[in-house]
């Protein structure tokens, strides 16, 4: 029994150490902060639906309804993860900018007669901006006995961009094959610069499409406001007076129900439009979570305060 407990503790310690070594500890913490508040607020939402928790009326607005808890959970989750991804991608872009310099310096060290290991250890003493800490991690792993292949592969996994993965693959193959490694590394450096330039151009061209998505969201909100404030009240009042069909005159569909339909349509649209914006901007839907965060907040505030009835 004691040995089993010791084994469990060792596994947990090994898991944490592995997260720290691979640089995934921050992502793990972000996942916890993302999932836990959402789960807690879903529980609060269920309690509100069962009328165990009652909403509060503040200046004519109901705060604490079951859907408020869900939206707050979504806002917290998308906000935490979206900001984390935004900061991570900004850091990764800076790493991509300096990585060709690192590869070029390794090539120059190889021409000077250094071994591949000494070239990397020598480069770790230089200044490459944000990339410096990653190079130092590679150097530490090598000095602790890891192979060059394993250290570079771990680096590529941490950063996880097409540019880094491709260039690291070329470096590993060059270190294995021997021959004129310096020329291969120079070619890899130039290739990395060209890929970076192409990606920057693509990102700049796609920003106009991201702007179109935001404009379409605001157009959708304006239509909802106009319909909710003018068309629906007139239809319902005419239905009550007997000038419209039976469905409205018998109040089968109320203004609150239509407003709620618009509310959820706006929230769902915000989530998916944000992911599409991420695909346009970075080529990755996860990068669009920050856009979903912004759009969900805008939709919630507009429909809660301006439209009302939810």
BAFI-3210 file (N, C-alpha, C; in Angstrom, 3 decimals, decimal comma, padded with zeros to 6 digits):
// residues 310
n [1|2|3|4|5|6|7|8|9|10|11|12|13|14|15|16|17|18|19|20|21|22|23|24|25|26|27|28|29|30|31|32|33|34|35|36|37|38|39|40|41|42|43|44|45|46|47|48|49|50|51|52|53|54|55|56|57|58|59|60|61|62|63|64|65|66|67|68|69|70|71|72|73|74|75|76|77|78|79|80|81|82|83|84|85|86|87|88|89|90|91|92|93|94|95|96|97|98|99|100|101|102|103|104|105|106|107|108|109|110|111|112|113|114|115|116|117|118|119|120|121|122|123|124|125|126|127|128|129|130|131|132|133|134|135|136|137|138|139|140|141|142|143|144|145|146|147|148|149|150|151|152|153|154|155|156|157|158|159|160|161|162|163|164|165|166|167|168|169|170|171|172|173|174|175|176|177|178|179|180|181|182|183|184|185|186|187|188|189|190|191|192|193|194|195|196|197|198|199|200|201|202|203|204|205|206|207|208|209|210|211|212|213|214|215|216|217|218|219|220|221|222|223|224|225|226|227|228|229|230|231|232|233|234|235|236|237|238|239|240|241|242|243|244|245|246|247|248|249|250|251|252|253|254|255|256|257|258|259|260|261|262|263|264|265|266|267|268|269|270|271|272|273|274|275|276|277|278|279|280|281|282|283|284|285|286|287|288|289|290|291|292|293|294|295|296|297|298|299|300|301|302|303|304|305|306|307|308|309|310]
n.u [000,839|001,925|004,014|002,552|001,337|003,630|004,467|002,371|002,756|005,278|004,661|002,949|004,729|006,605|005,010|004,507|007,136|007,773|006,024|007,149|009,730|009,213|008,026|005,289|003,839|002,614|000,600|-000,935|-001,834|-003,373|-005,370|-006,651|-007,624|-009,343|-011,255|-012,282|-013,711|-015,793|-017,118|-017,983|-019,715|-021,627|-022,855|-023,978|-025,744|-027,548|-028,610|-029,884|-031,811|-033,378|-034,463|-033,267|-031,315|-031,923|-032,325|-031,025|-032,504|-031,279|-031,413|-033,487|-032,579|-032,213|-029,932|-028,041|-029,460|-030,112|-028,913|-027,174|-025,162|-024,069|-023,100|-021,251|-019,460|-018,552|-017,366|-015,278|-013,797|-013,163|-011,896|-009,629|-008,235|-008,079|-006,548|-004,206|-003,444|-003,117|-000,917|000,931|001,169|002,163|004,647|005,711|005,873|007,885|009,959|010,131|011,038|013,687|014,855|016,073|018,504|019,765|020,185|021,887|024,126|024,939|025,768|027,981|029,637|030,141|031,634|033,834|035,030|033,953|032,257|028,926|027,537|029,070|028,658|025,954|025,988|027,662|026,127|024,082|025,022|024,687|022,640|019,393|016,971|013,643|013,989|016,274|015,995|014,838|016,874|018,766|017,484|017,658|020,435|020,906|019,562|021,154|023,624|022,940|022,889|021,112|020,403|021,261|019,251|016,979|016,799|016,417|014,075|012,299|012,275|011,097|008,594|007,674|007,461|006,107|005,457|005,019|007,254|009,386|009,283|009,851|012,408|013,927|013,747|015,316|017,795|018,309|018,486|020,704|022,683|022,832|023,593|026,101|028,908|028,956|027,794|027,456|026,695|024,170|022,851|022,935|021,290|018,919|018,490|018,027|015,753|013,972|013,691|012,407|009,981|008,938|008,559|006,604|004,476|003,989|003,101|000,751|-000,758|-001,122|-002,683|-004,985|-006,173|-008,123|-010,315|-010,884|-011,755|-014,101|-015,659|-016,131|-017,569|-019,850|-020,905|-021,655|-023,573|-025,502|-026,248|-027,344|-029,573|-031,005|-031,556|-033,193|-035,342|-036,249|-037,010|-038,892|-040,351|-041,228|-042,670|-044,786|-045,993|-046,892|-048,644|-050,563|-051,411|-052,673|-054,791|-056,240|-055,649|-053,766|-052,561|-053,790|-051,823|-050,189|-052,178|-053,132|-051,022|-049,001|-046,356|-044,214|-042,795|-040,555|-039,721|-038,968|-036,926|-035,140|-034,481|-033,114|-031,004|-029,568|-028,944|-027,212|-025,116|-024,189|-023,466|-021,421|-019,440|-018,690|-018,047|-015,850|-013,993|-013,717|-012,558|-010,089|-009,024|-008,733|-006,890|-004,620|-004,550|-005,506|-008,012|-008,105|-006,679|-008,579|-010,134|-009,833|-011,128|-013,710|-014,211|-014,274|-016,462|-018,586|-018,880|-019,625|-022,065|-023,577|-023,699|-024,974|-027,464|-028,425|-028,562|-029,305|-031,301|-032,789|-035,113|-034,147]
n.v [-001,206|001,234|001,413|001,651|004,172|005,751|005,338|006,578|009,249|009,701|009,496|011,686|013,756|013,363|013,978|016,721|017,689|017,050|018,757|021,217|021,009|020,811|023,220|023,446|024,031|026,497|026,540|024,424|025,492|027,588|026,139|025,030|027,367|028,119|026,061|025,420|027,775|027,946|025,488|025,784|027,991|026,957|025,183|027,073|028,195|026,082|025,935|028,381|027,985|026,118|027,736|028,015|029,833|033,221|035,807|039,220|042,403|045,158|048,470|048,070|045,991|042,521|040,697|037,838|035,732|032,426|032,214|034,331|033,424|031,398|032,889|034,555|032,606|031,722|034,088|034,450|032,088|032,170|034,619|034,322|032,177|033,221|035,599|034,448|032,910|034,971|036,400|034,328|033,763|036,197|036,181|033,916|034,792|036,692|034,986|033,510|035,551|035,941|033,458|032,643|034,082|032,757|030,215|030,957|031,844|029,453|028,129|029,723|029,232|026,533|026,675|027,839|025,730|024,552|021,981|020,572|020,565|022,361|024,614|025,227|025,604|027,795|029,674|030,000|031,853|034,246|037,125|036,956|038,156|037,413|034,791|033,954|032,754|030,307|029,127|028,845|026,940|024,763|024,465|023,821|021,355|019,818|019,963|018,526|015,988|015,234|014,363|016,189|016,047|015,395|017,646|019,771|018,892|018,993|021,743|022,589|021,461|022,908|025,569|025,226|025,985|026,163|027,133|026,846|024,063|023,029|024,097|023,139|020,422|020,314|021,064|018,944|016,781|017,645|017,545|014,837|013,768|014,775|015,943|018,996|020,852|023,510|024,906|023,798|024,720|027,477|027,615|026,750|028,883|031,036|030,030|029,999|032,748|033,556|032,145|033,336|035,953|035,534|034,609|036,895|038,650|037,336|037,493|040,252|040,741|039,342|040,751|042,529|040,885|040,024|042,443|042,731|040,699|041,712|044,012|042,865|041,634|043,866|044,974|042,969|043,231|045,813|045,403|043,609|045,300|047,270|045,681|044,589|046,832|048,177|046,701|044,165|044,909|046,382|044,421|042,643|044,262|044,842|042,288|041,686|043,428|042,271|042,458|040,912|037,550|034,445|033,244|035,269|036,805|035,212|035,241|033,320|033,534|035,559|038,847|038,679|036,047|036,100|037,977|036,577|034,521|035,962|036,765|034,369|033,591|035,647|035,216|032,619|033,077|034,935|033,387|031,498|033,156|034,469|032,352|031,867|034,286|033,937|031,905|033,276|035,238|033,967|031,458|029,505|028,187|028,264|030,533|032,430|032,635|034,819|036,773|035,758|036,100|038,948|039,522|038,119|039,483|042,039|041,437|040,459|042,681|044,618|043,354|042,926|045,442|047,502|046,358|044,819|042,967|040,483]
n.w [000,000|000,854|-000,983|-003,316|-002,964|-002,928|-005,527|-006,939|-006,141|-007,250|-009,979|-010,293|-009,635|-011,655|-013,865|-013,474|-013,523|-016,148|-017,507|-016,783|-017,874|-020,624|-021,068|-020,963|-018,740|-018,257|-020,179|-019,237|-016,801|-017,794|-019,120|-016,895|-015,624|-017,598|-017,858|-015,260|-014,068|-015,993|-015,647|-012,981|-013,220|-014,931|-013,204|-011,426|-013,245|-013,648|-011,067|-011,028|-013,011|-011,717|-009,876|-007,423|-007,022|-007,293|-009,754|-009,681|-009,653|-011,125|-011,632|-013,430|-014,965|-015,229|-013,465|-013,258|-014,313|-015,693|-018,211|-018,127|-016,413|-017,998|-020,187|-018,890|-018,040|-020,571|-021,457|-019,585|-020,063|-022,873|-022,826|-021,097|-022,369|-024,966|-024,645|-023,697|-025,961|-027,811|-026,715|-026,743|-029,515|-030,392|-029,159|-030,393|-033,036|-032,781|-032,120|-034,493|-036,145|-035,305|-035,491|-038,009|-037,797|-035,709|-036,876|-038,965|-037,488|-036,316|-038,619|-039,337|-037,142|-037,540|-039,897|-038,832|-037,619|-035,361|-033,485|-033,888|-031,466|-029,888|-031,394|-030,961|-028,181|-028,061|-029,427|-027,606|-025,852|-027,005|-028,011|-028,826|-028,568|-027,745|-028,432|-027,160|-024,566|-025,261|-026,782|-024,804|-023,245|-024,985|-025,008|-022,315|-022,110|-023,822|-022,487|-020,250|-021,123|-023,128|-026,539|-029,568|-031,472|-029,901|-028,214|-030,041|-031,264|-029,096|-028,707|-031,130|-030,746|-028,536|-029,515|-031,959|-034,761|-038,333|-039,673|-037,792|-037,299|-039,846|-040,411|-038,236|-038,753|-041,090|-039,999|-038,222|-040,004|-041,432|-039,453|-039,052|-041,526|-042,164|-044,106|-046,019|-043,852|-043,145|-045,467|-045,892|-043,628|-044,078|-046,321|-045,114|-043,361|-045,143|-046,399|-044,245|-043,788|-046,146|-045,961|-043,677|-044,609|-046,574|-044,990|-043,433|-045,405|-046,211|-043,842|-043,620|-045,886|-045,239|-043,186|-043,988|-044,460|-041,892|-040,845|-042,340|-041,226|-038,638|-039,309|-040,480|-038,221|-036,660|-038,372|-038,263|-035,557|-035,573|-037,212|-035,591|-033,400|-034,609|-035,554|-033,123|-031,671|-033,196|-035,350|-034,228|-031,761|-032,975|-034,579|-032,620|-031,132|-033,071|-033,526|-031,118|-031,227|-033,175|-035,870|-037,073|-037,804|-036,251|-034,644|-033,526|-032,331|-030,321|-028,700|-028,956|-029,676|-027,997|-027,381|-025,739|-026,160|-028,852|-028,711|-027,082|-028,827|-030,800|-029,206|-028,543|-031,126|-031,868|-030,014|-030,672|-033,319|-032,897|-031,612|-033,640|-035,802|-034,757|-034,671|-037,404|-038,147|-036,926|-038,520|-040,949|-040,134|-038,843|-039,904|-038,300|-036,311|-033,509|-032,871|-033,254|-031,005|-029,338|-030,815|-030,739|-028,013|-027,822|-029,523|-028,336|-025,895|-026,871|-028,184|-026,012|-024,258|-025,891|-026,522|-023,987|-022,728|-024,621|-026,359|-024,488|-022,365|-021,793]
ca.u [000,000|002,835|004,732|001,609|001,215|004,889|004,449|001,457|003,416|006,353|004,058|002,484|005,920|007,157|004,128|004,754|008,490|007,718|005,400|008,106|010,835|008,740|007,462|003,842|003,203|001,745|-000,588|-001,736|-002,500|-004,409|-006,472|-007,388|-008,355|-010,382|-012,295|-012,877|-014,782|-016,926|-017,851|-018,653|-020,818|-022,691|-023,578|-024,797|-026,819|-028,540|-029,278|-030,784|-032,943|-034,219|-034,924|-032,590|-030,687|-032,790|-031,613|-031,164|-032,943|-030,454|-031,779|-034,381|-031,951|-032,055|-028,562|-027,955|-030,320|-029,344|-028,085|-026,091|-024,072|-023,426|-022,347|-020,094|-018,512|-017,949|-016,511|-014,059|-013,025|-012,608|-011,004|-008,353|-007,536|-007,816|-005,422|-003,021|-003,062|-002,633|000,437|001,804|001,440|003,036|005,986|006,166|006,261|009,200|010,924|010,291|011,829|015,103|015,359|017,065|019,802|020,342|020,658|023,045|025,276|025,415|026,502|029,276|030,446|030,585|032,711|035,018|035,596|033,307|031,304|027,534|027,182|029,709|028,034|024,715|026,356|028,211|025,006|023,253|025,588|024,356|021,369|018,436|015,682|012,781|014,497|017,436|015,632|014,612|018,188|019,392|016,862|018,271|021,812|020,851|019,204|022,325|024,649|022,483|023,025|020,170|020,985|020,880|017,957|015,916|016,689|015,819|012,689|011,528|012,122|010,096|007,295|007,257|007,078|005,045|005,067|005,480|008,603|010,338|009,291|010,520|013,831|014,538|013,878|016,481|019,002|018,531|018,963|022,069|023,601|022,974|024,190|027,494|029,202|029,055|026,627|027,318|025,906|022,785|022,291|022,715|020,085|017,775|018,274|017,395|014,409|013,160|013,387|011,421|008,696|008,462|008,091|005,347|003,442|003,670|002,279|-000,570|-001,459|-001,517|-003,768|-006,183|-006,755|-009,344|-011,394|-011,240|-012,561|-015,424|-016,399|-016,597|-018,611|-021,066|-021,475|-022,326|-024,774|-026,462|-026,751|-028,213|-030,841|-031,720|-032,064|-034,312|-036,469|-036,752|-037,575|-039,979|-041,185|-041,863|-043,738|-045,932|-046,680|-047,592|-049,778|-051,590|-051,971|-053,580|-056,005|-056,980|-055,337|-052,799|-053,026|-054,175|-050,660|-049,802|-053,294|-053,261|-049,760|-048,180|-044,995|-044,132|-041,614|-039,429|-039,241|-038,258|-035,678|-034,240|-034,011|-032,089|-029,884|-028,746|-028,418|-026,048|-024,018|-023,649|-022,795|-020,177|-018,451|-018,194|-017,414|-014,524|-013,112|-013,439|-011,593|-008,791|-008,536|-008,266|-005,758|-003,449|-004,660|-005,777|-009,268|-007,860|-006,231|-009,747|-010,890|-009,821|-012,193|-014,974|-014,326|-014,702|-017,793|-019,585|-019,110|-020,382|-023,440|-024,235|-023,976|-025,968|-028,770|-028,872|-028,832|-030,012|-032,534|-033,525|-036,073|-033,495]
ca.v [000,000|002,378|001,475|002,149|005,610|006,363|005,309|007,626|010,546|009,823|009,746|013,080|014,607|013,234|014,698|018,156|017,963|016,988|020,007|022,305|020,821|021,062|024,558|023,350|024,271|027,669|026,133|023,590|026,407|028,307|025,197|024,946|028,627|028,179|025,047|025,412|028,777|027,602|024,399|026,334|028,868|026,094|024,721|028,211|028,327|025,048|026,352|029,478|027,394|025,458|028,828|027,975|031,152|034,167|036,963|040,503|043,497|046,348|049,546|047,544|044,883|041,301|040,185|036,553|034,719|031,224|032,432|035,237|032,609|030,716|033,861|034,965|031,499|031,769|035,273|034,161|031,037|032,681|035,730|033,809|031,414|034,100|036,469|033,586|032,580|036,205|036,649|033,241|033,941|037,360|035,719|032,981|035,574|037,277|033,880|033,248|036,635|035,823|032,096|032,570|034,579|031,657|029,186|031,522|031,858|028,065|027,853|030,404|028,508|025,282|027,020|028,147|024,476|024,043|020,882|021,022|020,822|023,601|025,727|025,579|026,139|029,131|030,546|030,260|032,991|035,467|037,808|036,785|038,649|036,420|033,458|033,636|031,803|028,992|028,578|028,439|025,664|023,748|024,259|023,116|019,955|019,159|019,840|017,513|014,665|014,971|014,471|017,404|015,786|015,470|019,026|020,584|018,441|019,545|023,170|022,707|021,121|024,017|026,730|024,626|026,706|025,486|027,598|026,221|022,610|022,742|024,426|022,198|019,150|020,432|021,082|017,583|015,962|018,083|017,054|013,385|013,389|015,191|016,692|020,456|021,220|024,968|025,336|023,382|025,629|028,770|027,458|026,691|030,240|031,815|029,475|030,469|034,169|033,658|031,682|034,377|037,079|035,127|034,575|038,287|039,190|036,718|038,034|041,630|040,691|038,768|041,646|043,132|039,917|040,092|043,668|042,449|039,887|042,612|044,874|042,059|041,439|045,104|045,083|042,034|043,817|046,951|044,830|043,088|046,440|047,877|044,740|044,425|048,079|048,719|045,751|043,167|045,508|046,741|043,186|042,078|045,136|044,638|040,952|041,735|044,143|041,426|042,781|039,961|036,168|033,841|032,913|036,434|037,306|034,375|035,417|032,112|034,039|036,844|039,637|038,152|034,821|036,484|038,621|035,509|033,841|036,837|036,765|033,169|033,621|036,539|034,598|031,511|033,684|035,554|032,344|030,904|034,199|034,682|031,270|032,120|035,394|033,370|031,182|034,295|035,995|033,156|030,131|028,587|028,577|028,544|031,921|033,302|032,655|036,198|037,483|035,269|036,782|040,337|039,553|037,661|040,599|043,089|040,954|040,362|044,042|045,261|042,725|043,033|046,818|048,288|045,656|044,512|041,844|039,191]
ca.w [000,000|000,934|-002,252|-004,329|-002,752|-003,367|-006,985|-007,413|-005,922|-008,242|-011,282|-010,308|-009,681|-013,004|-014,783|-013,279|-014,024|-017,603|-017,947|-016,602|-018,817|-021,989|-021,158|-021,095|-017,439|-018,361|-020,939|-018,337|-015,861|-018,561|-019,311|-015,626|-015,435|-018,627|-017,678|-013,915|-013,919|-016,845|-014,987|-011,796|-013,644|-015,455|-012,009|-011,007|-014,227|-013,334|-009,838|-011,379|-013,738|-010,705|-009,005|-006,121|-007,005|-007,991|-010,317|-008,999|-010,527|-010,932|-012,567|-014,455|-015,679|-014,435|-013,443|-012,576|-014,920|-016,013|-019,392|-017,728|-015,883|-019,126|-020,961|-018,081|-018,147|-021,903|-021,520|-018,821|-020,733|-024,128|-022,520|-020,573|-023,399|-026,100|-024,312|-023,656|-027,336|-028,436|-026,219|-027,212|-030,944|-030,551|-028,778|-031,424|-034,207|-032,498|-032,228|-035,924|-036,734|-034,948|-035,682|-039,098|-037,312|-034,918|-037,815|-039,668|-036,575|-036,201|-039,862|-039,258|-036,161|-038,183|-040,823|-038,023|-037,156|-034,147|-033,633|-033,863|-030,066|-029,451|-032,125|-030,267|-026,865|-028,282|-029,810|-026,424|-025,125|-027,742|-027,739|-029,919|-028,107|-027,098|-028,761|-026,321|-023,507|-025,878|-027,138|-023,543|-022,872|-025,843|-024,536|-021,029|-022,360|-024,401|-021,439|-019,285|-021,705|-024,222|-027,873|-030,299|-032,107|-028,896|-027,732|-031,106|-031,442|-027,980|-029,004|-032,201|-030,165|-027,666|-030,323|-032,780|-035,971|-039,546|-039,967|-036,870|-037,524|-041,112|-040,308|-037,295|-039,473|-041,967|-039,162|-037,711|-041,121|-041,762|-038,417|-039,202|-042,807|-042,268|-045,315|-045,882|-043,056|-043,107|-046,635|-045,652|-042,630|-044,753|-047,143|-044,193|-042,860|-046,218|-046,583|-043,119|-044,007|-047,225|-045,430|-042,759|-045,427|-047,212|-043,946|-043,069|-046,492|-046,149|-042,683|-043,936|-046,869|-044,635|-042,181|-044,542|-044,274|-040,470|-040,698|-042,912|-040,249|-037,574|-039,882|-040,632|-036,888|-036,260|-039,195|-037,676|-034,320|-035,920|-037,704|-034,421|-032,621|-035,342|-035,550|-031,756|-031,157|-034,036|-036,080|-033,363|-030,942|-033,823|-034,981|-031,464|-030,794|-034,088|-033,317|-029,978|-031,632|-034,108|-037,255|-037,604|-037,739|-034,978|-033,816|-032,743|-031,529|-029,122|-027,960|-028,953|-029,712|-027,302|-027,713|-024,961|-026,804|-030,078|-028,287|-026,623|-030,039|-031,362|-028,271|-028,731|-032,496|-031,839|-029,264|-031,482|-034,464|-032,416|-031,380|-034,884|-036,617|-034,187|-035,125|-038,825|-038,173|-036,597|-039,697|-041,889|-039,605|-038,521|-040,487|-037,196|-035,651|-032,093|-032,776|-033,326|-029,744|-028,828|-031,536|-030,169|-026,720|-028,058|-030,142|-027,358|-024,971|-027,570|-028,375|-024,704|-023,747|-026,762|-026,383|-022,595|-022,322|-025,637|-026,762|-023,251|-022,415|-021,532]
c.u [000,873|003,581|003,845|001,446|002,472|004,951|003,548|002,074|004,513|005,803|003,589|003,664|006,558|006,338|004,391|006,135|008,527|007,083|006,376|009,220|010,426|008,134|005,953|003,105|002,244|000,464|-001,514|-002,498|-003,627|-005,616|-007,317|-008,236|-009,491|-011,556|-013,020|-013,959|-016,003|-017,768|-018,625|-019,863|-021,942|-023,529|-024,496|-025,973|-027,930|-029,310|-030,257|-032,011|-033,913|-034,768|-034,397|-031,846|-031,566|-031,972|-031,915|-031,561|-032,137|-030,787|-032,615|-033,813|-031,797|-030,632|-028,547|-028,960|-029,456|-028,448|-026,980|-024,894|-023,325|-022,563|-021,120|-019,019|-017,795|-016,976|-015,189|-013,175|-012,370|-011,631|-009,645|-007,573|-007,175|-006,631|-004,122|-002,526|-002,510|-001,192|001,417|002,166|002,338|004,479|006,565|006,600|007,632|010,290|011,191|011,166|013,325|015,697|016,323|018,442|020,532|020,927|021,892|024,290|025,830|026,247|027,894|030,203|030,973|031,725|034,002|035,647|034,982|032,439|029,884|027,102|027,770|029,118|026,762|025,017|026,918|027,096|024,144|023,773|025,255|023,014|020,471|017,037|014,904|013,309|015,613|017,110|015,404|015,946|018,921|018,799|017,464|019,677|021,831|020,535|020,394|023,395|024,262|022,473|022,049|020,897|020,535|019,505|016,809|015,704|016,022|014,361|011,781|011,271|011,047|008,690|006,771|006,725|005,954|004,541|005,623|006,927|009,635|010,431|010,074|012,028|014,557|014,728|015,101|017,782|019,332|019,081|020,395|023,077|023,832|023,802|025,666|027,705|029,305|027,809|026,377|026,475|024,435|022,106|022,047|021,457|018,836|017,447|017,562|015,959|013,468|012,770|012,311|010,034|008,089|007,900|006,742|004,205|003,031|002,798|000,864|-001,393|-001,955|-002,685|-005,082|-006,859|-008,043|-010,543|-011,842|-012,114|-013,971|-016,278|-016,944|-017,710|-019,920|-021,723|-022,244|-023,595|-025,877|-027,079|-027,688|-029,576|-031,673|-032,332|-033,281|-035,539|-037,089|-037,466|-038,782|-040,899|-041,940|-042,936|-044,976|-046,723|-047,490|-048,794|-050,906|-052,248|-052,970|-054,883|-056,791|-056,698|-054,332|-053,326|-053,255|-052,990|-050,262|-050,928|-053,510|-051,973|-048,964|-046,704|-044,980|-042,856|-040,379|-038,849|-038,465|-036,915|-034,667|-033,665|-032,900|-030,813|-028,979|-028,190|-027,164|-024,860|-023,367|-022,882|-021,456|-019,077|-017,847|-017,529|-016,018|-013,540|-012,746|-012,427|-010,189|-008,186|-008,005|-006,961|-004,502|-003,453|-004,991|-007,022|-009,054|-007,419|-007,405|-010,559|-010,908|-010,881|-013,572|-015,243|-014,862|-016,136|-018,882|-019,907|-019,968|-021,837|-024,205|-024,628|-025,069|-027,350|-029,314|-029,315|-029,689|-031,339|-033,387|-034,436|-035,429|-032,872]
c.v [001,255|002,547|002,025|003,663|006,342|006,415|006,383|009,011|010,768|010,118|011,190|014,037|014,571|013,995|016,195|018,531|017,960|018,257|021,172|022,216|021,167|022,452|024,578|023,665|025,448|027,338|025,288|024,467|027,160|027,404|025,079|026,199|028,753|027,269|025,179|026,487|028,469|026,508|024,911|027,169|028,084|025,530|025,831|028,419|027,316|025,407|027,487|028,969|026,716|026,435|028,696|029,296|032,083|035,335|038,244|041,570|044,751|047,350|049,021|046,394|043,696|040,782|038,886|035,535|033,531|031,427|033,453|034,440|031,891|031,681|034,332|033,875|031,492|032,939|035,026|033,156|031,546|033,820|035,252|033,097|032,294|035,014|035,659|033,270|033,803|036,493|035,584|033,421|035,141|036,981|034,797|033,730|036,223|036,212|033,551|034,305|036,446|034,444|031,974|033,078|033,495|030,590|029,679|031,509|030,449|027,698|028,486|029,698|027,203|025,554|027,325|026,894|023,911|022,838|021,430|021,382|022,142|024,814|026,193|026,181|027,552|030,121|030,901|031,434|034,326|036,042|037,707|037,240|037,573|035,010|033,018|032,584|030,404|028,332|028,111|027,136|024,524|023,421|023,497|021,636|019,180|018,940|018,804|016,107|014,339|015,095|015,770|017,236|015,968|016,905|019,918|020,190|018,969|021,034|023,386|022,411|022,254|025,192|026,366|025,558|025,959|025,852|026,891|024,726|022,259|022,968|023,464|020,839|019,166|020,387|019,679|016,679|016,331|017,550|015,554|013,017|013,731|015,986|018,185|020,974|022,723|025,470|024,972|024,333|027,017|028,723|027,427|028,074|031,106|031,351|029,960|031,929|034,341|033,229|032,730|035,567|036,759|035,121|035,985|038,934|038,638|037,300|039,452|041,645|040,200|039,688|042,297|042,188|039,868|041,318|043,460|041,648|040,773|043,524|044,108|041,793|042,683|045,340|044,178|042,607|044,986|046,449|044,307|044,226|047,058|046,982|044,634|045,670|048,585|047,634|044,801|043,777|045,871|045,510|042,614|042,924|044,996|043,274|040,936|042,413|043,394|041,692|041,833|038,557|035,653|033,608|034,079|036,890|036,482|034,365|034,115|032,492|035,420|037,571|039,109|036,897|035,138|037,124|037,583|034,727|034,656|036,802|035,559|033,079|034,499|035,921|033,483|032,060|034,289|034,517|031,817|031,932|034,518|033,615|031,436|033,250|034,897|032,606|032,165|034,932|035,158|031,791|029,073|029,071|028,940|029,995|032,897|033,365|034,058|037,040|037,045|035,946|038,203|040,388|039,111|038,777|041,675|042,670|040,931|041,739|044,714|044,687|042,837|044,456|047,571|047,650|045,376|043,308|040,493|039,219]
c.w [000,000|-000,384|-003,369|-004,214|-003,217|-004,894|-007,568|-007,278|-006,964|-009,627|-011,393|-010,408|-011,063|-014,025|-014,709|-013,818|-015,545|-018,175|-017,859|-017,644|-020,244|-022,156|-021,277|-019,792|-017,506|-019,122|-020,059|-017,342|-016,559|-018,807|-018,044|-015,407|-016,441|-018,296|-016,334|-013,741|-014,767|-016,202|-013,782|-012,188|-014,311|-014,308|-011,482|-011,952|-013,961|-012,060|-010,100|-012,128|-012,774|-009,669|-007,570|-005,905|-007,842|-008,545|-009,538|-010,014|-010,189|-012,029|-013,725|-015,251|-014,741|-014,577|-012,650|-013,081|-015,345|-017,222|-019,114|-017,216|-017,007|-019,918|-020,199|-018,123|-019,487|-022,024|-020,782|-019,565|-022,015|-023,878|-022,060|-021,671|-024,593|-025,849|-024,270|-025,070|-028,059|-028,018|-026,709|-028,679|-031,197|-030,220|-029,852|-032,681|-034,010|-032,577|-033,688|-036,598|-036,497|-035,223|-036,864|-038,684|-036,524|-035,837|-038,562|-038,782|-036,353|-037,431|-039,824|-038,262|-036,743|-039,167|-040,073|-037,419|-035,891|-034,475|-033,541|-032,444|-029,595|-030,159|-031,422|-028,902|-026,993|-028,631|-028,603|-025,601|-025,802|-027,346|-028,966|-029,498|-027,367|-027,314|-027,826|-025,263|-024,065|-026,264|-025,891|-023,019|-023,677|-025,341|-023,217|-021,228|-022,920|-023,335|-020,395|-019,874|-022,817|-025,557|-028,532|-030,921|-031,115|-028,431|-028,772|-031,343|-030,340|-028,182|-030,068|-031,680|-029,291|-028,487|-031,287|-033,884|-037,178|-039,858|-039,094|-037,132|-038,787|-041,000|-039,368|-037,955|-040,399|-041,166|-038,666|-038,815|-041,495|-040,745|-038,536|-040,435|-042,909|-043,547|-045,025|-045,167|-043,086|-044,276|-046,467|-044,671|-043,216|-045,605|-046,278|-043,650|-043,898|-046,452|-045,483|-043,292|-045,082|-046,741|-044,508|-043,530|-046,072|-046,193|-043,528|-044,132|-046,437|-045,006|-042,962|-044,914|-046,258|-043,618|-042,683|-044,373|-042,806|-040,211|-041,232|-041,935|-039,129|-038,079|-040,011|-039,285|-036,439|-037,087|-038,652|-036,402|-034,588|-036,400|-036,536|-033,608|-033,290|-035,287|-034,160|-031,241|-031,944|-034,581|-035,156|-032,461|-031,750|-034,229|-033,821|-031,086|-031,801|-033,938|-032,186|-030,347|-032,700|-035,553|-037,889|-037,370|-036,329|-034,060|-032,928|-031,835|-030,270|-028,298|-027,834|-028,941|-029,067|-027,711|-026,977|-025,613|-028,083|-029,744|-027,827|-027,802|-030,697|-030,510|-028,513|-030,148|-032,563|-031,132|-030,070|-032,676|-034,058|-032,226|-032,658|-035,792|-036,085|-034,641|-036,599|-038,974|-037,852|-037,765|-040,738|-041,414|-039,455|-039,200|-039,468|-036,455|-034,185|-031,895|-032,813|-032,050|-029,144|-029,525|-031,025|-028,825|-026,889|-028,565|-029,166|-026,371|-025,627|-027,740|-027,060|-024,195|-024,572|-026,541|-024,964|-022,257|-023,337|-026,029|-025,540|-023,423|-022,201|-020,145]
res [x|x|x|x|x|x|x|x|x|x|x|x|x|x|x|x|x|x|x|x|x|x|x|x|x|x|x|x|x|x|x|x|x|x|x|x|x|x|x|x|x|x|x|x|x|x|x|x|x|x|x|x|x|x|x|x|x|x|x|x|x|x|x|x|x|x|x|x|x|x|x|x|x|x|x|x|x|x|x|x|x|x|x|x|x|x|x|x|x|x|x|x|x|x|x|x|x|x|x|x|x|x|x|x|x|x|x|x|x|x|x|x|x|x|x|x|x|x|x|x|x|x|x|x|x|x|x|x|x|x|x|x|x|x|x|x|x|x|x|x|x|x|x|x|x|x|x|x|x|x|x|x|x|x|x|x|x|x|x|x|x|x|x|x|x|x|x|x|x|x|x|x|x|x|x|x|x|x|x|x|x|x|x|x|x|x|x|x|x|x|x|x|x|x|x|x|x|x|x|x|x|x|x|x|x|x|x|x|x|x|x|x|x|x|x|x|x|x|x|x|x|x|x|x|x|x|x|x|x|x|x|x|x|x|x|x|x|x|x|x|x|x|x|x|x|x|x|x|x|x|x|x|x|x|x|x|x|x|x|x|x|x|x|x|x|x|x|x|x|x|x|x|x|x|x|x|x|x|x|x|x|x|x|x|x|x|x|x|x|x|x|x|x|x|x|x|x|x|x|x|x|x|x|x|x|x|x|x|x|x]
***
